[in-house]
Amino acid sequence: MAYVRIWVHLVFGTKSRVPFLTRDIKDKVISHIIDNARNKEIFIDCINGSIDHLHCLISLGTEQNIAKVINLIKGESSYWINKNKITSSKFEWADEYYAVSVSESQLIVVRKYIRTQEDHHKKKSFVDEHTEFIKKYKFNSK
């Protein structure tokens, strides 16, 4: 039996940063994502977010890759949100997402960061944080 432990921090937002994820809606969506992930054998260690995006810490299985996992999470959850009329208008996730590997030695730090998203974004918006990240690491935002 193979032993694989690949930790990935995923971040994905609502299309056009529409603030759909109010507390009640966010809690329902997170609960559904956790249940759906379990059914698809996607291991979510922790998940949380803000009004327009979510963060997930996942551990990839031997047959999984980032693109497949994110598509399963985003695609099924947006379908479920719209089917059950969780939001007042059509819900969509943005096409883009952020994924970065996480060292086992940094799991506690990343878990804390994910769990404290609401407090974190009271100090700095997601857009400001994203802009700083792009500038710091000189990424092309396309």
C-alpha positions as CSV (number, residue, x, y, z in Angstrom):
1,M,0.0,0.0,0.0
2,A,1.3,3.4,-0.9
3,Y,1.7,6.1,1.7
4,V,1.1,9.6,0.2
5,R,0.8,12.8,2.1
6,I,0.6,15.9,-0.2
7,W,-1.0,18.8,1.5
8,V,-2.5,21.6,-0.6
9,H,-4.0,25.0,0.4
10,L,-6.7,25.8,-2.1
11,V,-8.4,29.2,-2.4
12,F,-11.3,29.9,-4.7
13,G,-13.8,32.8,-4.9
14,T,-17.2,33.7,-6.2
15,K,-17.5,34.9,-9.7
16,S,-16.9,38.7,-9.9
17,R,-16.3,38.6,-6.1
18,V,-20.1,38.7,-5.5
19,P,-20.5,38.6,-1.7
20,F,-22.8,35.6,-1.7
21,L,-21.2,33.8,1.3
22,T,-23.0,35.5,4.2
23,R,-22.7,33.6,7.5
24,D,-25.8,31.3,7.0
25,I,-25.1,30.6,3.4
26,K,-21.3,30.1,4.0
27,D,-22.1,27.5,6.8
28,K,-24.5,25.6,4.5
29,V,-22.1,25.6,1.6
30,I,-19.1,24.5,3.7
31,S,-21.2,21.7,5.3
32,H,-22.3,20.5,1.8
33,I,-18.7,20.7,0.4
34,I,-17.5,18.6,3.4
35,D,-20.2,16.0,2.8
36,N,-19.7,15.9,-0.9
37,A,-15.9,15.7,-0.5
38,R,-16.2,12.8,1.9
39,N,-18.4,10.9,-0.7
40,K,-15.8,11.5,-3.4
41,E,-12.9,10.5,-1.1
42,I,-11.5,14.0,-1.0
43,F,-9.9,14.6,2.4
44,I,-10.6,18.2,3.6
45,D,-8.6,18.9,6.8
46,C,-10.2,22.3,7.3
47,I,-12.3,24.8,5.3
48,N,-13.4,28.3,6.0
49,G,-13.6,31.6,4.2
50,S,-15.1,35.0,3.9
51,I,-18.0,36.6,2.1
52,D,-16.6,36.1,-1.4
53,H,-14.1,33.2,-1.2
54,L,-13.2,29.9,0.6
55,H,-9.9,28.3,1.7
56,C,-9.5,24.5,2.0
57,L,-6.6,22.5,3.3
58,I,-6.7,19.2,1.6
59,S,-4.6,16.1,1.4
60,L,-4.4,14.6,-2.1
61,G,-5.0,10.9,-2.5
62,T,-2.9,8.7,-4.8
63,E,-5.3,9.0,-7.7
64,Q,-6.1,12.7,-7.3
65,N,-4.7,15.9,-8.7
66,I,-5.4,19.5,-7.9
67,A,-7.4,20.3,-11.0
68,K,-9.7,17.3,-10.6
69,V,-10.3,18.0,-6.9
70,I,-11.0,21.7,-7.3
71,N,-13.4,21.0,-10.3
72,L,-15.3,18.4,-8.2
73,I,-15.6,20.7,-5.3
74,K,-16.5,23.9,-7.2
75,G,-18.7,22.2,-9.9
76,E,-20.8,20.1,-7.6
77,S,-21.2,22.8,-5.0
78,S,-22.3,25.5,-7.4
79,Y,-24.8,23.0,-8.9
80,W,-26.1,22.2,-5.4
81,I,-26.4,25.9,-4.5
82,N,-28.4,26.7,-7.6
83,K,-30.6,23.6,-7.5
84,N,-31.5,24.3,-3.8
85,K,-31.9,28.1,-4.4
86,I,-29.4,28.8,-1.5
87,T,-28.7,32.2,-3.0
88,S,-31.3,34.7,-4.4
89,S,-29.6,34.8,-7.8
90,K,-27.5,32.4,-9.9
91,F,-24.4,31.4,-8.1
92,E,-21.0,30.8,-9.8
93,W,-17.5,30.2,-8.6
94,A,-14.8,32.2,-10.5
95,D,-12.8,30.1,-13.0
96,E,-9.4,30.8,-11.4
97,Y,-8.2,29.4,-8.1
98,Y,-5.0,29.4,-6.0
99,A,-3.3,26.2,-4.9
100,V,0.0,25.9,-3.1
101,S,1.7,22.9,-1.4
102,V,2.0,23.0,2.3
103,S,4.9,21.4,4.3
104,E,3.9,19.2,7.2
105,S,5.8,21.6,9.5
106,Q,3.4,24.4,8.5
107,L,0.1,22.7,8.9
108,I,-0.7,24.3,12.3
109,V,0.0,27.8,10.8
110,V,-2.2,27.2,7.7
111,R,-5.0,25.7,9.8
112,K,-5.0,28.7,12.0
113,Y,-5.0,31.1,9.0
114,I,-7.9,29.3,7.4
115,R,-9.9,29.1,10.7
116,T,-9.5,32.9,11.3
117,Q,-10.5,34.1,7.8
118,E,-13.3,36.4,9.0
119,D,-11.1,38.2,11.5
120,H,-8.2,38.3,9.0
121,H,-10.3,40.0,6.3
122,K,-11.6,42.7,8.7
123,K,-8.0,44.0,8.6
124,K,-7.2,43.3,4.9
125,S,-9.6,42.6,2.0
126,F,-9.1,39.6,-0.2
127,V,-8.5,41.8,-3.2
128,D,-5.8,43.8,-1.3
129,E,-4.2,40.6,-0.1
130,H,-4.2,39.1,-3.6
131,T,-2.7,42.2,-5.1
132,E,0.1,42.2,-2.5
133,F,0.8,38.5,-3.2
134,I,1.0,39.1,-6.9
135,K,3.4,42.0,-6.5
136,K,5.6,40.2,-3.9
137,Y,6.1,37.1,-5.9
138,K,6.0,38.9,-9.3
139,F,3.2,36.6,-10.7
140,N,1.3,37.4,-13.8
141,S,-2.3,37.7,-12.7
142,K,-3.6,36.3,-16.0
